[in-house]
Amino acid sequence: MKNAMERLKSIFTAEGKKGMVLALALAIMTIFIVGVVSMSIMVKRDANLIRRVNNSNDAKMLADAGIEHAIAKLKKDGFAARADFSSDFGGGAYVVTFSTHNGRHVVTSVGTILGVSATSLMEIKSNYSPALNYLTSAGDEIKIFAHAPDVIINGNLHANKEVKLRADESGALLAITGTVSAVEKVEEGSEHYDVDSKDTNVSINGVASDAAVAPDVVEGADEITFPVFDYESYKQAAQEDGLYYDSNTIFNSSTLSPVNGIVYVDGEATFNGTCTLNGGIIAEEIKIYGTLTQVKTGNRNVIIANEEDIKVHDTLIVEEALLYAKEDFKSHHDEEDDHGDDHDDDSDDHDHEGEHDSDQETTIQINGIIMAGEEIKMWDTTTHINYQYVYTIPVDLMADTGEDDFTIVSRS
Protein backbone atom coordinates (compact mmCIF):
# COMPACT_ATOMS: atom_id res chain seq x y z
CA MET A 1 0.00 0.00 0.00
CA LYS A 2 2.86 2.26 0.86
CA ASN A 3 4.59 1.58 -2.49
CA ALA A 4 1.42 2.44 -4.41
CA MET A 5 1.04 5.71 -2.57
CA GLU A 6 4.66 6.58 -3.28
CA ARG A 7 4.21 5.94 -7.03
CA LEU A 8 1.06 8.10 -7.07
CA LYS A 9 2.89 10.84 -5.24
CA SER A 10 5.79 10.69 -7.73
CA ILE A 11 3.46 11.64 -10.55
CA PHE A 12 3.00 15.07 -9.10
CA THR A 13 6.71 15.64 -8.63
CA ALA A 14 8.61 17.78 -11.19
CA GLU A 15 10.04 14.79 -13.03
CA GLY A 16 6.64 13.12 -13.24
CA LYS A 17 5.01 16.22 -14.60
CA LYS A 18 7.67 16.47 -17.35
CA GLY A 19 7.00 12.89 -18.50
CA MET A 20 3.28 13.45 -18.58
CA VAL A 21 3.60 16.64 -20.68
CA LEU A 22 5.90 14.86 -23.12
CA ALA A 23 3.50 11.97 -23.57
CA LEU A 24 0.60 14.37 -24.05
CA ALA A 25 2.57 16.42 -26.58
CA LEU A 26 3.46 13.31 -28.53
CA ALA A 27 -0.18 12.24 -28.57
CA ILE A 28 -1.34 15.65 -29.78
CA MET A 29 1.38 15.76 -32.44
CA THR A 30 0.43 12.29 -33.63
CA ILE A 31 -3.21 13.31 -33.91
CA PHE A 32 -2.21 16.49 -35.78
CA ILE A 33 0.04 14.61 -38.22
CA VAL A 34 -2.65 12.01 -38.89
CA GLY A 35 -5.16 14.82 -39.46
CA VAL A 36 -2.85 16.69 -41.83
CA VAL A 37 -2.08 13.53 -43.81
CA SER A 38 -5.76 12.61 -43.99
CA MET A 39 -6.65 16.15 -45.00
CA SER A 40 -3.93 16.09 -47.66
CA ILE A 41 -5.23 12.78 -49.04
CA MET A 42 -8.78 14.12 -49.10
CA VAL A 43 -7.71 17.35 -50.78
CA LYS A 44 -5.70 15.43 -53.37
CA ARG A 45 -8.60 13.04 -53.98
CA ASP A 46 -11.02 15.93 -54.34
CA ALA A 47 -8.61 17.72 -56.67
CA ASN A 48 -8.32 14.60 -58.83
CA LEU A 49 -12.10 14.25 -58.82
CA ILE A 50 -12.55 17.88 -59.83
CA ARG A 51 -9.89 17.51 -62.50
CA ARG A 52 -11.57 14.37 -63.82
CA VAL A 53 -14.97 16.06 -63.81
CA ASN A 54 -13.47 19.01 -65.65
CA ASN A 55 -11.78 16.66 -68.13
CA SER A 56 -15.07 14.78 -68.60
CA ASN A 57 -16.81 18.07 -69.28
CA ASP A 58 -14.05 19.06 -71.69
CA ALA A 59 -14.25 15.65 -73.40
CA LYS A 60 -18.02 16.04 -73.77
CA MET A 61 -17.51 19.50 -75.22
CA LEU A 62 -15.03 18.00 -77.69
CA ALA A 63 -17.53 15.29 -78.63
CA ASP A 64 -20.21 17.96 -79.19
CA ALA A 65 -17.74 19.94 -81.29
CA GLY A 66 -17.31 16.82 -83.45
CA ILE A 67 -21.07 16.64 -83.98
CA GLU A 68 -21.16 20.32 -85.00
CA HIS A 69 -18.28 19.67 -87.39
CA ALA A 70 -20.22 16.74 -88.87
CA ILE A 71 -23.30 18.92 -89.40
CA ALA A 72 -21.19 21.54 -91.17
CA LYS A 73 -19.62 18.91 -93.44
CA LEU A 74 -23.02 17.39 -94.26
CA LYS A 75 -24.38 20.80 -95.22
CA LYS A 76 -21.33 21.58 -97.32
CA ASP A 77 -20.65 18.22 -98.99
CA GLY A 78 -24.08 16.57 -98.85
CA PHE A 79 -25.49 13.44 -97.24
CA ALA A 80 -24.00 11.26 -99.98
CA ALA A 81 -20.44 12.34 -99.17
CA ARG A 82 -20.52 11.46 -95.48
CA ALA A 83 -17.31 9.79 -94.33
CA ASP A 84 -15.52 9.21 -91.02
CA PHE A 85 -13.07 11.91 -89.93
CA SER A 86 -11.09 13.15 -86.90
CA SER A 87 -9.63 16.44 -85.69
CA ASP A 88 -7.43 17.89 -82.92
CA PHE A 89 -9.04 20.69 -80.94
CA GLY A 90 -8.35 22.58 -77.69
CA GLY A 91 -5.62 20.25 -76.44
CA GLY A 92 -7.73 17.16 -77.15
CA ALA A 93 -9.26 15.44 -80.17
CA TYR A 94 -12.51 14.03 -81.52
CA VAL A 95 -13.26 11.14 -83.86
CA VAL A 96 -16.51 11.12 -85.85
CA THR A 97 -17.96 7.99 -87.46
CA PHE A 98 -21.08 7.39 -89.55
CA SER A 99 -23.08 4.16 -89.40
CA THR A 100 -26.42 2.78 -90.53
CA HIS A 101 -28.44 0.35 -88.40
CA ASN A 102 -31.79 -0.99 -89.64
CA GLY A 103 -32.23 2.01 -91.90
CA ARG A 104 -31.31 4.51 -89.15
CA HIS A 105 -28.32 6.77 -89.83
CA VAL A 106 -26.24 7.48 -86.73
CA VAL A 107 -23.35 9.92 -86.25
CA THR A 108 -21.03 9.08 -83.32
CA SER A 109 -18.47 11.56 -82.00
CA VAL A 110 -15.93 10.54 -79.33
CA GLY A 111 -14.02 13.40 -77.66
CA THR A 112 -10.83 12.64 -75.70
CA ILE A 113 -8.63 14.84 -73.50
CA LEU A 114 -5.94 13.80 -70.98
CA GLY A 115 -7.04 10.17 -71.16
CA VAL A 116 -10.72 10.92 -70.51
CA SER A 117 -13.33 10.24 -73.24
CA ALA A 118 -16.98 11.15 -73.78
CA THR A 119 -19.44 10.34 -76.55
CA SER A 120 -22.10 12.36 -78.35
CA LEU A 121 -24.66 10.79 -80.70
CA MET A 122 -26.87 12.20 -83.43
CA GLU A 123 -29.47 10.44 -85.58
CA ILE A 124 -30.09 11.93 -89.01
CA LYS A 125 -32.68 11.18 -91.66
CA SER A 126 -32.10 11.32 -95.39
CA ASN A 127 -34.39 13.65 -97.30
CA TYR A 128 -33.96 11.58 -100.43
CA SER A 129 -36.63 9.47 -102.10
CA PRO A 130 -37.96 6.52 -100.07
CA ALA A 131 -37.18 4.34 -103.09
CA LEU A 132 -33.60 4.26 -101.81
CA ASN A 133 -34.77 2.11 -98.89
CA TYR A 134 -35.64 -0.74 -101.27
CA LEU A 135 -33.41 -3.10 -103.19
CA THR A 136 -35.81 -2.94 -106.13
CA SER A 137 -38.66 -0.52 -106.72
CA ALA A 138 -40.85 -0.03 -109.78
CA GLY A 139 -43.37 2.59 -110.80
CA ASP A 140 -45.44 -0.13 -112.44
CA GLU A 141 -44.75 -3.86 -111.91
CA ILE A 142 -41.94 -6.11 -110.73
CA LYS A 143 -42.00 -9.44 -112.57
CA ILE A 144 -39.48 -12.15 -111.71
CA PHE A 145 -39.81 -15.68 -113.08
CA ALA A 146 -37.03 -17.96 -111.86
CA HIS A 147 -36.05 -20.29 -114.68
CA ALA A 148 -32.57 -20.82 -113.21
CA PRO A 149 -31.67 -22.53 -109.94
CA ASP A 150 -29.73 -19.61 -108.47
CA VAL A 151 -32.11 -16.65 -108.15
CA ILE A 152 -31.13 -14.95 -104.87
CA ILE A 153 -32.55 -11.61 -103.73
CA ASN A 154 -31.50 -10.05 -100.41
CA GLY A 155 -33.45 -6.85 -99.86
CA ASN A 156 -36.93 -5.33 -99.96
CA LEU A 157 -39.05 -5.21 -103.11
CA HIS A 158 -41.80 -2.66 -103.87
CA ALA A 159 -44.04 -1.97 -106.86
CA ASN A 160 -46.51 0.89 -107.30
CA LYS A 161 -48.79 -1.64 -109.00
CA GLU A 162 -48.16 -5.38 -108.73
CA VAL A 163 -45.33 -7.76 -107.83
CA LYS A 164 -45.38 -11.09 -109.68
CA LEU A 165 -43.11 -13.88 -108.47
CA ARG A 166 -42.85 -17.37 -109.90
CA ALA A 167 -40.38 -20.26 -110.09
CA ASP A 168 -40.12 -22.89 -112.79
CA GLU A 169 -41.01 -26.47 -111.80
CA SER A 170 -37.70 -27.78 -113.17
CA GLY A 171 -35.84 -27.18 -109.90
CA ALA A 172 -35.51 -23.41 -110.05
CA LEU A 173 -35.64 -21.57 -106.74
CA LEU A 174 -36.60 -17.93 -106.17
CA ALA A 175 -35.37 -17.04 -102.65
CA ILE A 176 -36.12 -13.59 -101.26
CA THR A 177 -34.84 -12.33 -97.92
CA GLY A 178 -36.76 -9.12 -97.24
CA THR A 179 -40.25 -7.70 -97.48
CA VAL A 180 -42.33 -7.70 -100.66
CA SER A 181 -44.86 -4.87 -100.96
CA ALA A 182 -47.21 -3.56 -103.63
CA VAL A 183 -49.82 -0.85 -103.93
CA GLU A 184 -52.08 -3.45 -105.56
CA LYS A 185 -51.31 -7.18 -105.41
CA VAL A 186 -48.38 -9.46 -104.63
CA GLU A 187 -48.85 -12.51 -106.83
CA GLU A 188 -46.61 -15.14 -105.31
CA GLY A 189 -46.28 -18.64 -106.65
CA SER A 190 -48.41 -20.75 -108.96
CA GLU A 191 -51.88 -20.31 -107.53
CA HIS A 192 -52.16 -16.99 -109.33
CA TYR A 193 -51.33 -18.47 -112.73
CA ASP A 194 -54.16 -20.90 -113.38
CA VAL A 195 -52.24 -23.74 -111.75
CA ASP A 196 -53.91 -25.80 -109.04
CA SER A 197 -50.82 -26.65 -106.99
CA LYS A 198 -48.96 -24.15 -104.85
CA ASP A 199 -45.50 -23.03 -105.87
CA THR A 200 -43.08 -24.49 -103.33
CA ASN A 201 -40.10 -22.94 -105.11
CA VAL A 202 -40.86 -19.31 -104.26
CA SER A 203 -39.56 -18.52 -100.77
CA ILE A 204 -39.97 -15.23 -98.90
CA ASN A 205 -37.96 -15.12 -95.68
CA GLY A 206 -37.92 -18.91 -95.67
CA VAL A 207 -41.69 -19.29 -96.12
CA ALA A 208 -42.72 -21.14 -99.28
CA SER A 209 -45.91 -22.67 -100.72
CA ASP A 210 -47.59 -19.25 -101.12
CA ALA A 211 -47.83 -19.02 -97.34
CA ALA A 212 -45.95 -15.77 -96.68
CA VAL A 213 -48.10 -13.07 -95.06
CA ALA A 214 -47.62 -9.63 -93.48
CA PRO A 215 -45.21 -8.22 -92.57
CA ASP A 216 -43.24 -10.28 -95.11
CA VAL A 217 -45.82 -9.60 -97.83
CA VAL A 218 -47.78 -6.33 -97.86
CA GLU A 219 -50.59 -5.41 -100.23
CA GLY A 220 -52.20 -1.98 -100.27
CA ALA A 221 -48.87 -0.32 -99.48
CA ASP A 222 -48.27 3.39 -100.02
CA GLU A 223 -47.04 4.50 -103.42
CA ILE A 224 -43.43 5.68 -103.45
CA THR A 225 -41.69 8.37 -105.47
CA PHE A 226 -38.36 8.19 -107.24
CA PRO A 227 -35.31 10.42 -106.81
CA VAL A 228 -34.40 13.40 -108.95
CA PHE A 229 -30.95 13.48 -110.55
CA ASP A 230 -29.00 16.61 -111.41
CA TYR A 231 -28.16 15.53 -114.95
CA GLU A 232 -26.51 18.83 -115.83
CA SER A 233 -23.96 18.35 -113.05
CA TYR A 234 -23.24 14.80 -114.28
CA LYS A 235 -22.87 16.04 -117.86
CA GLN A 236 -20.50 18.82 -116.82
CA ALA A 237 -18.34 16.35 -114.87
CA ALA A 238 -18.15 14.05 -117.92
CA GLN A 239 -17.30 16.97 -120.24
CA GLU A 240 -14.43 17.97 -117.97
CA ASP A 241 -13.07 14.41 -118.35
CA GLY A 242 -13.55 14.29 -122.11
CA LEU A 243 -15.97 11.38 -121.65
CA TYR A 244 -19.08 13.11 -122.94
CA TYR A 245 -20.64 11.67 -126.12
CA ASP A 246 -23.22 13.72 -128.00
CA SER A 247 -24.82 10.83 -129.94
CA ASN A 248 -25.38 7.05 -129.93
CA THR A 249 -22.17 5.32 -128.90
CA ILE A 250 -20.98 1.70 -129.07
CA PHE A 251 -18.29 0.58 -126.63
CA ASN A 252 -16.44 -2.48 -127.92
CA SER A 253 -14.41 -4.32 -125.24
CA SER A 254 -13.75 -0.95 -123.63
CA THR A 255 -12.42 0.09 -120.24
CA LEU A 256 -13.88 3.39 -119.08
CA SER A 257 -12.13 5.17 -116.20
CA PRO A 258 -13.51 8.71 -115.84
CA VAL A 259 -11.55 10.89 -113.40
CA ASN A 260 -14.78 12.54 -112.25
CA GLY A 261 -16.47 9.16 -112.02
CA ILE A 262 -19.07 9.49 -114.80
CA VAL A 263 -19.49 8.79 -118.52
CA TYR A 264 -22.34 10.70 -120.20
CA VAL A 265 -23.95 9.75 -123.52
CA ASP A 266 -26.60 11.98 -125.11
CA GLY A 267 -27.99 9.01 -126.96
CA GLU A 268 -27.98 5.22 -126.77
CA ALA A 269 -25.04 3.44 -125.13
CA THR A 270 -24.32 -0.11 -126.32
CA PHE A 271 -21.73 -2.38 -124.71
CA ASN A 272 -20.24 -5.23 -126.76
CA GLY A 273 -17.58 -7.74 -125.78
CA THR A 274 -15.96 -7.54 -122.36
CA CYS A 275 -16.22 -4.03 -120.92
CA THR A 276 -15.24 -2.48 -117.59
CA LEU A 277 -16.78 0.66 -116.14
CA ASN A 278 -14.89 2.29 -113.28
CA GLY A 279 -17.58 4.52 -111.83
CA GLY A 280 -20.88 5.28 -113.53
CA ILE A 281 -22.63 6.01 -116.81
CA ILE A 282 -25.71 7.94 -117.91
CA ALA A 283 -27.30 7.50 -121.34
CA GLU A 284 -30.74 7.78 -122.89
CA GLU A 285 -30.86 3.98 -123.20
CA ILE A 286 -28.36 1.30 -122.19
CA LYS A 287 -27.96 -2.09 -123.90
CA ILE A 288 -25.51 -4.69 -122.60
CA TYR A 289 -24.19 -7.47 -124.81
CA GLY A 290 -21.22 -9.57 -123.76
CA THR A 291 -20.14 -8.62 -120.21
CA LEU A 292 -20.18 -5.24 -118.49
CA THR A 293 -18.46 -5.13 -115.10
CA GLN A 294 -18.95 -2.01 -113.00
CA VAL A 295 -16.30 -1.22 -110.38
CA LYS A 296 -17.10 1.14 -107.49
CA THR A 297 -14.92 4.21 -107.97
CA GLY A 298 -15.41 7.66 -106.46
CA ASN A 299 -18.92 8.89 -105.60
CA ARG A 300 -20.80 8.88 -108.92
CA ASN A 301 -21.53 5.16 -109.10
CA VAL A 302 -24.72 5.15 -111.16
CA ILE A 303 -26.02 3.29 -114.20
CA ILE A 304 -28.89 5.38 -115.53
CA ALA A 305 -31.06 5.29 -118.65
CA ASN A 306 -32.64 8.71 -118.34
CA GLU A 307 -35.08 8.34 -121.25
CA GLU A 308 -35.76 4.65 -121.91
CA ASP A 309 -34.62 1.18 -120.78
CA ILE A 310 -31.67 -0.67 -119.33
CA LYS A 311 -31.61 -3.98 -121.24
CA VAL A 312 -29.27 -6.77 -120.17
CA HIS A 313 -28.84 -9.25 -123.00
CA ASP A 314 -25.91 -11.17 -121.57
CA THR A 315 -24.03 -10.30 -118.34
CA LEU A 316 -24.07 -7.35 -115.96
CA ILE A 317 -21.93 -7.41 -112.82
CA VAL A 318 -22.16 -4.41 -110.49
CA GLU A 319 -19.78 -4.05 -107.55
CA GLU A 320 -21.82 -1.19 -106.07
CA ALA A 321 -24.09 1.32 -107.78
CA LEU A 322 -27.54 2.83 -108.06
CA LEU A 323 -29.35 1.68 -111.21
CA TYR A 324 -32.28 3.64 -112.60
CA ALA A 325 -34.23 3.28 -115.84
CA LYS A 326 -36.84 5.88 -116.67
CA GLU A 327 -38.87 3.09 -118.29
CA ASP A 328 -37.86 -0.59 -117.80
CA PHE A 329 -34.95 -2.49 -116.30
CA LYS A 330 -35.02 -6.00 -117.78
CA SER A 331 -33.20 -9.07 -119.00
CA HIS A 332 -33.93 -9.29 -122.67
CA HIS A 333 -32.99 -10.87 -126.00
CA ASP A 334 -33.77 -9.31 -129.37
CA GLU A 335 -35.51 -11.34 -132.03
CA GLU A 336 -32.54 -10.50 -134.23
CA ASP A 337 -29.50 -10.39 -132.01
CA ASP A 338 -27.46 -8.03 -134.20
CA HIS A 339 -26.49 -5.66 -131.36
CA GLY A 340 -28.16 -2.83 -133.15
CA ASP A 341 -31.71 -3.33 -134.36
CA ASP A 342 -33.95 -3.91 -131.36
CA HIS A 343 -37.14 -5.79 -132.11
CA ASP A 344 -38.62 -5.59 -128.63
CA ASP A 345 -42.12 -6.97 -128.42
CA ASP A 346 -43.77 -6.52 -125.05
CA SER A 347 -47.24 -7.42 -126.29
CA ASP A 348 -47.15 -10.84 -124.61
CA ASP A 349 -45.57 -11.09 -121.16
CA HIS A 350 -46.32 -14.82 -120.93
CA ASP A 351 -47.79 -14.29 -117.47
CA HIS A 352 -49.92 -17.43 -117.67
CA GLU A 353 -48.06 -19.62 -120.09
CA GLY A 354 -44.65 -19.22 -118.44
CA GLU A 355 -42.91 -19.38 -121.81
CA HIS A 356 -39.39 -18.11 -122.10
CA ASP A 357 -36.31 -18.10 -124.29
CA SER A 358 -34.50 -21.22 -123.10
CA ASP A 359 -31.72 -21.00 -125.71
CA GLN A 360 -30.07 -17.90 -124.27
CA GLU A 361 -29.29 -17.00 -120.69
CA THR A 362 -28.61 -13.75 -118.86
CA THR A 363 -26.61 -13.17 -115.69
CA ILE A 364 -27.21 -10.17 -113.46
CA GLN A 365 -25.29 -9.62 -110.21
CA ILE A 366 -25.93 -6.32 -108.47
CA ASN A 367 -24.85 -4.84 -105.14
CA GLY A 368 -26.79 -1.64 -104.66
CA ILE A 369 -30.24 -0.34 -105.60
CA ILE A 370 -32.39 -0.99 -108.68
CA MET A 371 -35.18 1.39 -109.69
CA ALA A 372 -37.41 1.64 -112.76
CA GLY A 373 -40.05 4.21 -113.59
CA GLU A 374 -42.14 1.46 -115.16
CA GLU A 375 -41.20 -2.25 -114.92
CA ILE A 376 -38.46 -4.39 -113.45
CA LYS A 377 -38.79 -7.50 -115.56
CA MET A 378 -36.85 -10.77 -115.45
CA TRP A 379 -39.56 -12.93 -116.95
CA ASP A 380 -39.13 -14.19 -120.51
CA THR A 381 -35.41 -14.95 -120.43
CA THR A 382 -33.56 -17.45 -118.27
CA THR A 383 -31.78 -15.13 -115.86
CA HIS A 384 -29.26 -15.96 -113.16
CA ILE A 385 -29.91 -13.34 -110.48
CA ASN A 386 -28.00 -12.29 -107.38
CA TYR A 387 -29.27 -9.00 -105.96
CA GLN A 388 -27.80 -7.66 -102.71
CA TYR A 389 -29.13 -4.44 -101.19
CA VAL A 390 -26.52 -1.78 -100.41
CA TYR A 391 -27.70 1.65 -99.31
CA THR A 392 -25.94 4.04 -101.63
CA ILE A 393 -26.40 7.71 -102.45
CA PRO A 394 -24.31 9.13 -105.30
CA VAL A 395 -23.49 12.81 -105.49
CA ASP A 396 -25.69 14.99 -107.74
CA LEU A 397 -28.75 13.24 -106.38
CA MET A 398 -31.25 15.89 -105.36
CA ALA A 399 -33.15 15.85 -102.07
CA ASP A 400 -36.93 15.60 -102.21
CA THR A 401 -37.59 18.26 -99.58
CA GLY A 402 -35.86 21.21 -98.02
CA GLU A 403 -32.62 22.98 -98.69
CA ASP A 404 -30.51 20.36 -96.89
CA ASP A 405 -30.54 16.74 -97.93
CA PHE A 406 -30.77 15.55 -94.33
CA THR A 407 -32.78 16.23 -91.18
CA ILE A 408 -31.58 15.89 -87.58
CA VAL A 409 -33.86 13.46 -85.77
CA SER A 410 -32.24 13.52 -82.31
CA ARG A 411 -29.06 14.35 -80.39
CA SER A 412 -27.63 13.10 -77.11
SULLIN-V770923 format. One record per residue. RES is the residue in one letter. PHI is phi in radians with two decimals (* if undefined). OMEGA is omega in radians with two decimals (999 if undefined). Layout:
RES	PHI	OMEGA
RES	PHI	OMEGA
//
This chain:
M	*	3.13
K	-1.14	3.11
N	-1.09	3.13
A	-1.12	-3.13
M	-1.17	3.13
E	-1.14	3.12
R	-1.13	3.14
L	-1.13	-3.12
K	-1.22	-3.10
S	-1.20	-3.13
I	-1.12	-3.06
F	-1.61	3.01
T	-1.37	-3.10
A	-1.11	-3.13
E	-1.15	-3.14
G	-1.16	3.14
K	-1.13	3.12
K	-1.09	3.14
G	-1.12	-3.13
M	-1.17	3.14
V	-1.12	3.13
L	-1.09	3.14
A	-1.09	-3.14
L	-1.14	3.12
A	-1.09	3.11
L	-1.08	3.13
A	-1.11	-3.13
I	-1.13	3.14
M	-1.11	3.12
T	-1.08	3.12
I	-1.06	-3.12
F	-1.12	-3.13
I	-1.09	3.11
V	-1.04	-3.14
G	-1.10	-3.14
V	-1.10	3.13
V	-1.08	3.14
S	-1.08	3.13
M	-1.09	3.14
S	-1.09	3.12
I	-1.10	-3.13
M	-1.12	3.13
V	-1.08	3.14
K	-1.11	3.13
R	-1.10	3.13
D	-1.13	3.12
A	-1.11	3.09
N	-1.09	3.13
L	-1.12	3.13
I	-1.10	3.12
R	-1.09	-3.13
R	-1.19	3.09
V	-1.09	3.12
N	-1.10	3.11
N	-1.12	3.10
S	-1.09	3.10
N	-1.10	3.12
D	-1.14	3.12
A	-1.11	3.10
K	-1.13	3.09
M	-1.12	3.07
L	-1.12	3.12
A	-1.06	3.10
D	-1.13	3.09
A	-1.09	3.08
G	-1.10	3.10
I	-1.13	3.12
E	-1.10	3.08
H	-1.10	3.12
A	-1.10	3.13
I	-1.06	3.13
A	-1.09	3.12
K	-1.16	3.12
L	-1.10	3.13
K	-1.20	-3.12
K	-1.38	-3.00
D	-1.72	3.14
G	1.70	-3.12
F	-1.02	-3.07
A	-1.17	-3.05
A	-1.65	-3.10
R	-1.10	-3.12
A	-2.71	-3.14
D	-1.06	3.09
F	-2.72	3.10
S	-2.53	-3.13
S	-2.77	3.00
D	-1.52	-3.09
F	-2.81	3.01
G	1.01	3.14
G	1.43	3.09
G	-2.28	-3.13
A	-2.75	2.99
Y	-2.37	3.12
V	-2.14	-3.08
V	-2.01	3.12
T	-2.21	3.10
F	-2.00	3.13
S	-2.56	3.11
T	-2.23	-3.13
H	-2.26	3.13
N	0.90	3.10
G	1.43	3.13
R	-1.72	-3.08
H	-1.76	-3.02
V	-2.07	3.03
V	-1.90	-3.13
T	-2.05	3.11
S	-2.11	3.11
V	-1.97	3.09
G	-1.71	-3.10
T	-2.38	3.06
I	-2.58	3.12
L	0.87	3.07
G	1.38	3.13
V	-1.90	-3.10
S	-2.12	3.05
A	-2.53	-3.05
T	-2.16	2.99
S	-2.13	-3.11
L	-2.14	3.04
M	-2.53	3.02
E	-1.78	3.13
I	-2.14	-3.14
K	-2.12	3.09
S	-1.23	3.05
N	-1.65	3.12
Y	-1.43	-3.11
S	-0.98	3.08
P	-1.13	3.10
A	-1.06	-3.14
L	-1.23	3.12
N	-1.51	-3.13
Y	-2.01	3.00
L	-1.15	3.09
T	-2.27	3.08
S	-2.53	-3.07
A	-2.33	3.09
G	-1.30	3.11
D	-2.11	-3.08
E	-2.11	2.88
I	-1.93	-3.09
K	-2.30	-3.14
I	-2.22	3.12
F	-2.06	-3.09
A	-1.41	3.02
H	-1.70	-3.09
A	-1.90	-3.05
P	-1.36	-2.99
D	-2.17	3.09
V	-1.74	-3.04
I	-2.12	-3.12
I	-2.29	3.12
N	-2.00	-3.11
G	2.69	-3.09
N	-1.53	3.12
L	-2.01	3.08
H	-2.56	3.04
A	-2.29	3.11
N	-1.34	2.96
K	-2.18	-3.06
E	-2.16	2.96
V	-1.96	3.13
K	-2.11	-3.09
L	-2.20	3.12
R	-2.70	3.09
A	-2.19	3.12
D	-1.13	-3.12
E	-1.36	-3.05
S	-1.49	3.13
G	1.89	3.10
A	-1.18	3.13
L	-2.36	3.04
L	-1.88	-3.06
A	-1.96	-3.13
I	-2.01	3.00
T	-1.97	-3.05
G	2.60	3.12
T	-1.57	3.09
V	-2.15	-3.08
S	-2.28	3.12
A	-2.63	3.05
V	-1.17	3.12
E	-1.82	-3.04
K	-2.06	2.93
V	-1.92	-3.12
E	-1.72	-3.07
E	-1.83	3.00
G	1.44	-2.98
S	-1.53	-3.02
E	-1.14	3.13
H	-1.65	-3.05
Y	-2.18	3.08
D	0.99	3.08
V	-2.08	-3.04
D	-1.21	-3.04
S	-1.39	3.10
K	-1.35	-3.13
D	-1.61	-3.11
T	-1.40	-3.05
N	-1.71	2.98
V	-1.80	-3.08
S	-2.19	3.08
I	-2.06	-3.06
N	0.92	3.07
G	1.45	-3.13
V	-1.80	-3.11
A	-1.97	3.08
S	1.01	3.08
D	1.04	-3.01
A	-1.74	-3.11
A	-1.19	-3.14
V	-2.32	3.12
A	-1.01	0.12
P	-1.52	-3.13
D	-1.23	3.10
V	-2.18	-3.09
V	-2.23	3.01
E	-1.88	-3.08
G	1.35	-3.13
A	-1.26	3.10
D	-1.23	3.06
E	-1.26	3.13
I	-1.93	3.09
T	-1.86	-3.10
F	-1.94	-3.06
P	-1.22	3.09
V	-1.93	-3.10
F	-1.84	3.08
D	-1.51	-3.04
Y	-1.13	3.13
E	-1.11	3.10
S	-1.17	3.08
Y	-1.09	-3.11
K	-1.09	3.13
Q	-1.09	3.12
A	-1.09	3.13
A	-1.19	3.12
Q	-1.11	3.11
E	-1.11	3.13
D	-1.50	-3.01
G	1.33	3.12
L	-2.05	3.01
Y	-1.88	-3.13
Y	-2.10	-3.01
D	-1.64	3.12
S	-2.73	3.13
N	-0.91	-3.05
T	-2.38	3.08
I	-1.91	3.09
F	-1.82	-3.12
N	-1.84	3.13
S	0.80	-3.03
S	-1.76	2.95
T	-2.04	-3.08
L	-1.90	-3.09
S	-2.32	-3.13
P	-1.19	3.13
V	-1.10	3.14
N	-1.49	2.99
G	1.50	-3.07
I	-2.53	2.97
V	-1.87	-3.08
Y	-2.22	-3.14
V	-2.13	3.03
D	-1.48	-3.10
G	2.84	-3.12
E	-1.55	3.08
A	-1.89	-3.14
T	-2.10	3.14
F	-1.93	3.08
N	-2.05	3.10
G	1.24	-3.14
T	-1.81	-3.06
C	-2.10	3.07
T	-2.20	3.11
L	-2.08	3.09
N	-1.64	-3.07
G	2.13	-3.05
G	-2.42	3.12
I	-2.55	3.01
I	-2.24	3.08
A	-2.60	3.11
E	-1.16	3.07
E	-2.55	-3.12
I	-2.20	3.08
K	-2.14	-3.07
I	-2.10	2.98
Y	-1.90	-3.09
G	1.15	-3.09
T	-2.28	2.99
L	-2.01	3.09
T	-1.94	3.10
Q	-1.69	3.13
V	-2.01	3.12
K	-1.10	-3.13
T	-2.54	3.12
G	1.20	-3.05
N	-2.24	3.03
R	-2.13	-3.10
N	-1.49	3.13
V	-2.35	2.94
I	-2.25	-2.95
I	-2.24	2.91
A	-1.82	-2.95
N	-1.50	3.08
E	-2.24	-3.04
E	-2.32	-2.95
D	-1.86	2.78
I	-1.88	-3.10
K	-2.03	3.12
V	-1.80	-3.12
H	-1.57	-3.09
D	-2.26	-3.03
T	-2.36	3.03
L	-2.26	3.11
I	-2.14	-3.06
V	-2.09	3.11
E	-1.20	3.03
E	-2.93	-3.13
A	-2.92	2.97
L	-1.77	3.13
L	-1.90	3.12
Y	-2.50	3.02
A	-2.06	3.14
K	-1.09	3.07
E	-1.88	-3.03
D	-2.00	2.89
F	-2.00	-3.01
K	-2.71	2.91
S	-1.50	-2.90
H	-2.80	3.00
H	-2.28	3.12
D	-1.23	3.05
E	-1.14	3.03
E	-2.07	-3.01
D	-1.45	-3.10
D	-1.82	3.10
H	1.04	3.10
G	-2.58	-3.13
D	-1.36	-3.07
D	-1.83	3.10
H	-1.80	-3.08
D	-1.54	3.14
D	-2.10	-3.13
D	-1.72	-3.05
S	-1.21	-3.13
D	-2.26	-3.11
D	-1.51	3.11
H	1.03	-3.10
D	-1.03	-3.04
H	-1.73	-3.09
E	-1.35	-3.11
G	1.27	3.13
E	-1.34	3.09
H	-2.75	3.12
D	-1.44	-3.06
S	-1.50	-3.08
D	-1.42	-3.12
Q	-2.15	-3.11
E	-2.22	3.13
T	-2.15	3.08
T	-2.15	3.11
I	-2.30	3.09
Q	-2.18	-3.04
I	-2.34	2.91
N	-1.89	-3.11
G	2.61	-3.08
I	-2.39	-3.14
I	-2.14	3.13
M	-2.34	3.07
A	-2.48	3.12
G	-1.16	3.10
E	-2.07	-3.03
E	-1.98	2.82
I	-1.88	-2.91
K	-2.38	2.96
M	-2.13	-2.91
W	-2.24	-3.00
D	-1.59	-3.06
T	-2.06	3.06
T	-1.06	-3.02
T	-2.25	3.04
H	-1.50	-2.99
I	-2.08	2.94
N	-2.46	-3.13
Y	-1.91	3.12
Q	-2.19	-3.11
Y	-1.27	3.01
V	-2.32	3.13
Y	-1.20	-3.08
T	-2.46	3.09
I	-2.26	3.10
P	-1.31	3.03
V	-1.21	-3.09
D	1.17	2.95
L	-1.72	-3.00
M	-1.62	3.12
A	-1.22	-3.13
D	-1.29	-3.04
T	-2.40	2.99
G	1.34	3.13
E	-1.31	3.10
D	-1.56	-3.13
D	-1.65	3.06
F	-2.59	3.08
T	-2.27	3.07
I	-1.40	-3.13
V	-1.53	-3.12
S	-2.80	3.06
R	-2.41	3.08
S	-2.66	999
//
